[in-house]
Amino acid sequence: MAKKKKNRNVAIVGVGQTQYSSHREDVNQPEMIHEAVRLALADAGITIDDVDAIVHGNMELFEMIHQPDLWHVLGTGGYGKDSFRITTGGTTGATLACAADNLVASEMYDVVMTVGFEKLQEGHTTGGITNMADPLWSRQLQTGALTGSTGYKMEKEFGEERANRAAMMYRIIMDKHACLNHNSHRSFGLDFDQMDELMENSPRLVGDLRLIHMCSQSDGCCVVIFASEKKAKKMAKPPVWVRDHITVHREETFNIFGFDENYPVPMTHRFAAEQLFARNGIDSPVDYFDVFEMYDPSGWWGADWMREFFLFENDEHLKLIEEKEIMIDGKMPINPSGGVTAANPIGATALVRVAEAALQVRGDAGGHQIPGDVNHALASGFGGTMWTVLMMLERELSW
Amino acid sequence: MSDQFGIKVEEIFDTMEERFRPEGAEGVDASYGYDIQGVGKWKLTVKDGQMKIEEANDLGDCVAVTITDADTFVGVNIGQVDAMKAFNSGKFKVDGDLGALGQTAKMFTKFVSGKKEMTVGDFIQDMFATLEERFQPKNVEGLDVTITYDIQGDGGGCWTATIKDGTCVLKEERIEKPTVRLEVGAADWVDVMLGKVDAMTLLSAGKAAIEGDSSLALKLGEIFSKYIAPGEMAEPEQELVRLKKVISVDHRFATGPVMGKFLQGLKNKKIIANKCPKCGRLQLPPREVCAICRVRVPGVVEVGPKGHITINDIAYYSSPDPLTGETRETPYGSINILLDGCKGNETFWHLLRRDQIFEVEESWNEKKGTRVRPVWAENRIGSIKDILYFEIDK
């Protein structure tokens, strides 16, 4: 995929997030969104009058509201502004960020505010996900978003013991990160010595995918403000530059579980990473990036997908986990925020990855700030039947 | 009779009963003495969440006796005299257990003279005096932060709250790099705390600044309960109404000619795929175009109906059937099958007979999984459910 030169530079200038939790019954949807909008505006040091356009997104089926963006104007402040609604499943939040980057780079708008939200308590998440399956046949077979196939694949390749330990180690590290982030919906305070007990006693969902591995259903909103280079440089906080992003989709069905080395299944994660890094001249992503905020719906997927995103061939991803190098002070910190298992307000989730990566670059992540400089950050979005979005952020305009 | 700052020493003792907070006196069983030189002696007795204040000559059984002059006593009580300064300068002495005396601060709301309005300084003093008891540990599990309030102008000061392990300790001090630092004018902060102005409005107007973790600042309302000015009643909490809705909608989907052939095939106990003329792969169910080569795929081929299992996803979590709303019996096996005539990843998705889910083998590279066959429904309507499930082909 050829890379077109960007028309002008775009930066992230403001981030706002609500507390993520299982229930926000104290507020309605516009009120919840409003909290994050105000925080993001305050963070950017601007008012709603400075925002030219709003890009709003969530999952269509979860709250069952037609055009929620209209109702939510009460909370977004989008009166009289150009507004767009984006709903690309799990990747929605990442697509919001890509769209805002494109809208500002195109010179259509100087300042674009993205609003990703979900109030999962108000609908039925698994019912919603099941309804995303093809209504002509697969809906009758769909089992929500759960599969044990990744566990099976990893167990076959690396042995049951090592695979299960890596997935649980990954999960415990995410929980340790979640405990540092006061926005987390779930932070249990897990410790490594609980690994054997969790591998044995956490209830199974599908195969070896257990309850502890899986992400939650959360309520919450994330708002990220994007601005042109000229505007961004006038704002109070240091801009975080959007270097590049890529979106890769595969076919719409889930019939992609091949376990035959003679018939390899191309993963969108790997394809997206290969394309993105090649066109940006990055030979070794694990050396280049200082942080990776990954859309990791479960411990198994998080552990397995590291291999695809970093273009590893063998067990380098497992070694990084086993040596705890993915921890906040490790060689390749992954999800200092705690990731998706810490909080999963789905329409916001992928935007939270971008927001958290930007906060790390800016040094403003608070309790879960990576020690040392963060110059290069990567954020991923995931959804549907293996859809991938990757976004690269930079501290300096130096590429 | 003395009259300091327009307030008599007696007024402070006389209002103790109405300012008493039983929740601040939980578990306290002690007497405290007050020797206000040139005025008189008082004895405060606290027990079982009750209190009694009386004039007394003998303060011998008190855990702590405060010895001071009328000016200092009134001044400290109304926030006009700094208690620490008075203590250090010897104007305010404590005979006995200083720590025990500290408990009394929690037992009473701030003294407010009936004769004068509270000043900004009074409010600021009272807000910080009540901050620790307004802390809501259950709202902030695991929070480990420091919050510095840099209150500027007349009546201001600098306070830092340290929140850790479910406790909150406030000190009148400035620290290096707190998690968040709020900078705001004293009068503006009083307005915020009394709900007269919104903190965000001040921020937007540049009248307040947040340094560090701004999202933490927004959570102050959760971390601390609302400040209630002395003598005012807390508003009763509003009951929040939640509406319950059920959406039940009939759908009718056109299947089209290609998927139509697949569904028609099931009705006739046949499993239909189609083959890409360019890459040669089978698509199952068939598609109008090859999703990889993006060319039209004409014709259909019959595959199966038997095949071998590639993966058996044993689901222990009962997800609801979106068509009926009912949850399935668990555990059940969601399987991918490589039907005869298919290769590689051209698998077909269906369910496994429930009593056999632990009896099957999955595929791995050359190793083939257990062979299975479809079990057809008696009445077939052209639906994927025309196959009830697959079972082991013995």
Interface residues (C-beta under 8 A of the other chain):
Chain A: G16 Q17 Q19 E25 D26 E35 R38 L39 L41 A42 D43 T47 M64 H124 T126 G127 T130 N131 P135 L136 W137 S138 R139 Q140 L141 Q142 T143 G144 L146 T147 G148 S149 Y152 K156 C179 H182 N183 S187 G189 P203 R204 L205 V206 G207 R250 E251 E252 T253 F254 N255 I256 F257 G258 F259 D260 E261 N262 Y263 V265 D364 G366 G367
Chain B: V140 G142 L143 D144 V145 T179 V180 M200 L203 S204 I210 G212 D213 S214 S215 L216 L218 K219 E222 L240 R242 I247 H251 F253 T255 M259 F262 L263 L284 P285 A291 I292 T310 I311 D313 I314 A315 Y316 Y317 S319 P320 D321 P322 L323 S334 N336 K343 G344 N345 E346 T347 F348 W349 H350 L351 E362 S363 W364 N365 E366 S383 I384 K385
